[in-house]
Amino acid sequence: MFNKELVRKFINRKTPFYYYDLELLDRTLESVKKYGQDKGYHIHFALKANNNDRILKNILAAGLGADCVSGKEIEKAIEIGFQPGQIAFAGVGKTDEEIEIGLEHDIFSFNCESVQEVELLNRLASVHNKTARIALRINPNIKAKTHKYIATGAEENKFGILVKELPELADKIRRFENLELTGIHFHIGSQIEDLNSFDALCNKINQLQSMFDEKEIRLQHINVGGGFGIDYSDPDENAIPDFKTYFQTFDKNLKLRDNQKLHFELGRSIVGQCGSLISKVLFIKEGYHTRFAVVDAGMTELIRPALYQAKHQINHLDNLNPSSDEILLYDVVGPICETSDTFRTGYPMPELRRGDLVAIRSCGAYGQVMSSDYNLRERAKVFYSDDFE
């Protein structure tokens, strides 16, 4: 991904900075189109993964919709050019003001996560003389194999409506004059690599569809959410996720009704591999048992390792073709006044020196978008592959 000519162009840039490979993003979107959109599936991009304007404009140009989890994300999507009819609004804690933003723009669907939210939405829609299209986000009690902080589909998670609540809620919605129940929605977690979790989701959806059939409720769409993971350990070998197998999982296992549309909400799998965080080595410190490489990027630029114990590949950009075979072990750490500000421990790399550049890979999702100015840090700049042409 990083050739020597490109690295030379990095040298005079102030670090840390985010680097986006737009060509890789476009190739990823082509794969999504080939195996998903061309089969008639509706793909909404999850803005929570990355809300960078250039990234969003490329995604919009590829024909995707938007998946939003806040009122500001709805407004951002509209600003970029996404049509309201392409926007799904999820979130377990929507405020009245955020709901009103969705109503104002007549979005495609409110993915409702509780009985109280459904009741509130009906009241607010009535006040504004609107009819809101809703999908019920159902908690299917599926424990996806992922980090506990990003698992969202088990009964002990805060997300979604419990299956036992559905019959009474479905009857109640029939009496609400300002709601139209158009679909059901699911999201069982993030960074899921074991596709058996999605097999289980399909089986659960098939069971639930029968319940709605019995109540003579015709669902126009099924929204299976997102959560498809990427390969953090080898971002070059697996730069584009296996969308073919992913979409085939649903094609094979999900029993859609006639004219029923299938929707997805993909985020990380689309943008994760196109972004890197470029950083400079400040110091090498020798402890009693540990060799530290202190870099100028920290948890303020990439919080995932501190928050989720995530492991990102780190490339030594000044030594892409080392003349020596010597590999040393480093704890790669940032400058923030927190011990958790650690990217990797005992990580094998060619010898590092002060001033060397490193690339922390697979930062296109939940990198820039989760950044902060903690310690009054200056926000990292952003560069794109076409800036270096």
Beta strands, then each sheet from edge to edge (+ up, - down):
strand 1: 17-20
strand 2: 42-46
strand 3: 65-68
strand 4: 87-89
strand 5: 109-112
strand 6: 132-139
strand 7: 161-162
strand 8: 179-185
strand 9: 221-223
strand 10: 261-266
strand 11: 275-286
strand 12: 291-295
strand 13: 314-316
strand 14: 327-333
strand 15: 342-350
strand 16: 357-360
strand 17: 381-384
sheet 1: 13+ 16- 11+ 1- 17-
sheet 2: 7+ 6+ 5+ 4+ 3+ 2+ 10+ 9+ 8+
sheet 3: 13+ 16- 11+ 12- 14- 15+
end
